[in-house]
Amino acid sequence: MSYVTSWERFAREEGREEGVQEGEAKAVLRLLQVKFGPPTPEVESRVQAAEPAQLDLWLTRILSAATPEDVFDAP
């Protein structure tokens, strides 16, 4: 059995979280492209910089959005 230090455990957890965040950002961008056409560079930057909770909200909003703005600026 191998020994895992707390730093190694932390690094794995951080990597996993970053991987999930990257996957959600990729999903948001793909769904925006399918529904509304290619996203602008500004939209791509905004999505890439978003926190996980924001990405999750946008993934939900895409389903009922009529425009890209509805995804980001819904009340």
Secondary structure, DSSP 8 states (H G I E B T S, - for coil): -----HHHHHHHHHHHHHHHHHHHHHHHHHHHHHHHSS--HHHHHHHHH--HHHHHHHHHHHTT-SSHHHHHH--
